[in-house]
Amino acid sequence: MTLSLIGRSLKQSATLKLNETAAILKAKGEPIIHLGGGEPKGKAPLDAITRAAAMLNSAEVRYSPPDGTVEAKQAVIRYTEEHYGIRPRPENVIVSVGAKQALFFAMQAILNPQDEVLFPSPYWVSYKEMAKMIGAVGISVEAEDGGFHPTMKDLTAKVGSQTKAIIINSPNNPTGVMYTAEFIAEIVEFCRNKGIYLIMDDIYHRLLFDNKKTISVFNYAKFDDDSKVIVINGVSKLYAMTGFRVGWAIANPKVIEVMTNIQAHTNSAPSPLLQAAAAGALNGIQSSVESLKQTLENNRNVMYDRLKAFEGVRLTKPDGTFYMFVDFRAYEKDSVKLATLLLDKVRVAVMPGIEFGMEGYVRMSYNTTTKEILQGIERIKWALDPNAPNELYIGERKLVRDWV
Ligand SMILES: Cc1ncc(COP(=O)(O)O)c(C=O)c1O
């Protein structure tokens, strides 16, 4: 069978694959603890459901305009004014099928084949693959100190004549680290001087802990019709609405126009039903975001404290999101081997760090119950520690360790 060069070069989405494997094992009755997941466990806000239910009950669900419904765009405009301190015009906004598609369309709108797009490492699994899909090149930027926060020096060292855009995701998937305001200010300035697009992937922007405050890129960037800042956001993570598939982009009108043409010729637009739900969430009572944040902060503390007591394991405390990127090199340097061992032997799902561009680490999600976090870490410890007793009970099941 002949397949395209680009098609063949694409990697499977490791995160979605892990979810699928864990779900299959769970359905078979396996005692899976899923510390790999990338979605909140709670329910979508009531305001989202009532708004979508009202439209569904009308039995009139038709094509949306290709840049999104007026209602959804207005909700995004209001949200942006509240959280970013600028008021975009409707021609600055496109509503798309998740932040994922908004990001992909933005990249399609601005990148030519061979153009380079940079992003700090570790990075979200889709950036590189999206670049590949349009013939562009995704380049990760490692911090010189081996940590999770690159410096401007690290970044500028990778900028060349082909560099067209930089993607920043803060707080970051997979590390939970929030980039400093100074760094954001510097990068804005740098991109402006070089004429490079700056894409802010803000999908976790309000999931911050320790009273940290969201940093709006527009504290530093001018927002006018020549602006090369593109903000990507969506309802998936903050509102537990991953399955609704609604995200958006804020950008200059020319970029939005091209993105709208791309959307018009591909998916037409997200379903108006789901855009109504998103508008309901954005305009509605925000208490669910607050309580999600509190739960996550508590869970982060539980996971952090437990892992800290785990000899050999090295940690960076996340500022936000629902992920922790944990260094297990003292036990296993190959993260795929480690994740496979943990799933096969003790039924704990974690994401191999290599998928995010950093070997020897795994991404652990604390977006679950504290009970699962404690049990999960207990099982991992048992699986890796040669001094642990040889047997472990998971419910009625007796496990015997025969691998370390
Ligand atoms: C960093 C990052 N950006 C974008 C997305 C996509 O979100 P959405 O569900 O809105 O497509 C995700 C989802 O995992 C993410 O982690």
The ligand as an SDF file (V2000), in Angstrom:
LIG
                    3D

 16 16  0  0  0  0  0  0  0  0999 V2000
   -0.5220   21.7020   26.0650 C   0  0  0  0  0  0  0  0  0  0  0  0
   -1.8120   21.3280   25.4210 C   0  0  0  0  0  0  0  0  0  0  0  0
   -2.2740   22.0740   24.4090 N   0  0  0  0  0  0  0  0  0  0  0  0
   -3.4230   21.7880   23.7890 C   0  0  0  0  0  0  0  0  0  0  0  0
   -4.1850   20.6970   24.1730 C   0  0  0  0  0  0  0  0  0  0  0  0
   -5.4460   20.4050   23.4140 C   0  0  0  0  0  0  0  0  0  0  0  0
   -6.6030   20.6620   24.1100 O   0  0  0  0  0  0  0  0  0  0  0  0
   -8.0390   20.4520   23.4680 P   0  0  0  0  0  0  0  0  0  0  0  0
   -8.6920   19.3470   24.2060 O   0  0  0  0  0  0  0  0  0  0  0  0
   -8.7620   21.7520   23.6580 O   0  0  0  0  0  0  0  0  0  0  0  0
   -7.8660   20.1400   22.0110 O   0  0  0  0  0  0  0  0  0  0  0  0
   -3.7380   19.8770   25.2140 C   0  0  0  0  0  0  0  0  0  0  0  0
   -4.4800   18.6630   25.6000 C   0  0  0  0  0  0  0  0  0  0  0  0
   -3.9640   17.7090   26.1360 O   0  0  0  0  0  0  0  0  0  0  0  0
   -2.5290   20.2180   25.8640 C   0  0  0  0  0  0  0  0  0  0  0  0
   -2.0570   19.4930   26.8940 O   0  0  0  0  0  0  0  0  0  0  0  0
  1  2  1  0
  2  3  1  0
  2 15  2  0
  3  4  2  0
  4  5  1  0
  5  6  1  0
  5 12  2  0
  6  7  1  0
  7  8  1  0
  8  9  2  0
  8 10  1  0
  8 11  1  0
 12 13  1  0
 12 15  1  0
 13 14  2  0
 15 16  1  0
M  END
$$$$
